Amino acid sequence: MAVVNLNLFGYEADGFDLAQLPPGDYEVRIVGSRLREVFKPQSEKKWEIKLGGARDQGGPSRVWTSAVELELEVLGPVCKGSRLVDTFLLGEDSSMRRMKTLALAARCANPDFIGDTAEFHGLKCRVRVQRLGGLGSRGLRSVISGYMFSSAQFGHPNRMS
């Protein structure tokens, strides 16, 4: 036996997904959010200028960037209570377009300006889930590939549900 006293708070499990949802469309409610720092790969190559010409310094580099992480709870039609997480890299065009799509699908009060991620909390929409990956470090995982307007009625239309 070896006492190690490791503090694993703040680390993410690699290749482990508690909510392995089958591919399909699901009604969800946004139940949580956080801002975090993540590594973002950069596709452009670094070049070093030397006497006699430029020299390639290798492949893609990685930089820290901020990201919004939203937690969604599945309401149905199956896998009720399962959780999904989607991450949006701030300032990245494709992530900002996906967040705008989510803001519209979830019927945010002002989809053109999000002042606080709490504005998403409690909102409902429909998501399309796909499975990506396979053998490798991350394994097979469920990911959100699209956001749509909710197609379900939750309670009386004049009451908050």
Salt bridges, closest charged atoms under 4 A:
GLU12 OE2 - ARG34 NH2 2.84
GLU12 OE2 - ARG36 NH1 3.95
ASP25 OD1 - ARG128 NE 2.68
GLU27 OE2 - ARG126 NH1 2.34
GLU48 OE2 - LYS50 NZ 2.96
GLU48 OE1 - ARG55 NH2 3.66
ASP56 OD2 - LYS45 NZ 3.19
GLU69 OE1 - ARG34 NE 2.77
GLU69 OE2 - ARG36 NH1 2.62
GLU71 OE2 - ARG83 NH1 2.96
ASP86 OD2 - ARG98 NH1 2.74
ASP112 OD1 - LYS100 NZ 2.55
